[in-house]
Amino acid sequence: MFEPVLQEYERIIFPEDPVVRAAMRQSVMAALQDLRLRMHPPMGNRYESAREWSRNWFASIGHNELNPARLEQFSLFWSDEYTAVRKTLEEMVEGRT
């Protein structure tokens, strides 16, 4: 049902070069997987997992963030964003929007 929409979105967002398009799509999929792990961590302390996810994200851009409050706030912000997008998509599938 959403395949034509996805194809048009990819056509607009991703470059025409198939190699570059594939690399960018892979990058997006990796980012979504990273968020999925953040939202549904494996066994263990969920709050520590959230701080670890935040620490790893900051480290990936070259910043060594150690402040637990800042790490928690960053994690909560992205958690809220993820939840909002997920709810919107669910409502679209159910035909409410």
PEZI-V784330 format. One record per pair of residues at least 24 apart in sequence whose ideal C-beta (glycine too) atoms are under 10 Angstrom apart, sorted by the first residue. I is the first residue (numbers start at 1). J is the second residue. D is the distance in Angstrom with one decimal. If there is no record, write none. Layout:
i	j	d
I	J	D
I	J	D
This chain:
i	j	d
1	93	8.5
2	89	9.4
2	92	8.4
2	93	8.4
5	92	9.8
32	82	9.6
34	60	9.5
35	78	7.1
35	79	9.1
35	81	8.9
35	82	5.5
35	85	9.4
35	86	9.8
36	82	8.7
38	75	7.2
38	78	6.9
38	79	7.3
38	82	7.5
39	78	8.8
39	79	6.6
39	82	5.6
39	83	8.0
39	86	8.4
47	71	10.0
47	72	7.4
47	75	8.5
49	75	8.9
50	74	8.9
50	75	3.9
50	76	7.7
50	78	9.1
50	79	7.4
51	75	6.6
53	78	8.4
53	79	9.7
54	78	8.2
